[in-house]
Amino acid sequence: MSVIKVQHISKNFGALKAVDDLSFEVQEGQVFGFLGQNGSGKSTTIRMLLSLIHPSSGSIEIFGKSLAHHRNEILEQVGAIIERPDLYPYLSAQEHLQLFAKVRKQKIEKAAVQNTLEKVGLANRATDKVQTFSLGMKQRLGIAIALVHNPRLIILDEPTNGLDPQGIADIRRLIQYLSKEEGKTVFVSSHLLSEIEQVASQLLIIHKGKKMVEGNTKDLLDPQKRIVQIKSTNDELALQVIVAGSFSNYLLPRKEGVFLKIPTYEIPLLNESLIKAGVALLGIETKNSLEDYFLQITSNV
């Protein structure tokens, strides 16, 4: 079942097109990774998903209903954090959950408060004031607030931004828990590509407001194929050899450097071919991370 269905949305701010004809679907129970460099249109898209701004064109459906016509009904089942949560330094963690439940006109029992804080690893700090919390703890409290009404869909915009490695790991584990143990659908945007690679089952990469690629993370990062960079004293000659031979279909368009996406078993053959042609190789560097993939598809756009 599609939890989110976006069809051809665009958003213009005067002459600036922040989002350009974007379409995608998010299935129930997925951790959906939404990737892009700063300024790529991620936050603008999220604000449209939360009905904080309206698309200039296109449509958004959430839970099979039009966001334009069923806004309140839909948002009752959505929890979200946009960048950093707004918290009150002199309130405790449990007081925050009680306050935000009251804002939503929901009654929340003390046991439910404690249970929610347990999920995000803050049960032992329930009565402590937020001013004593680290940035990572504040982010986890923000997610607890987003969970206070037991939403079906959780939208997180750059949830690990500014965190130290331990804070990033905590958020990553929490996202995995919400998906696997709670059955939540999690839509998470980030420019920290290595983190998305570890948690998302599906990913979408956008650049300058346009969709570059969408698909299953495992398929996109197929371990049977590697992105390789040819390092030599003469890249022009290396390119000529590759274009003239059987490896031309693997060549990736790049402004600088020689890159191919090639089956692993053919890398030794490529190496042999270049040496026989007189290319002075400095090395063949293999890559297979999401970051390399991201840089590869956005470098010429």
Disulfide bonds with the S-S distance in Angstrom:
none
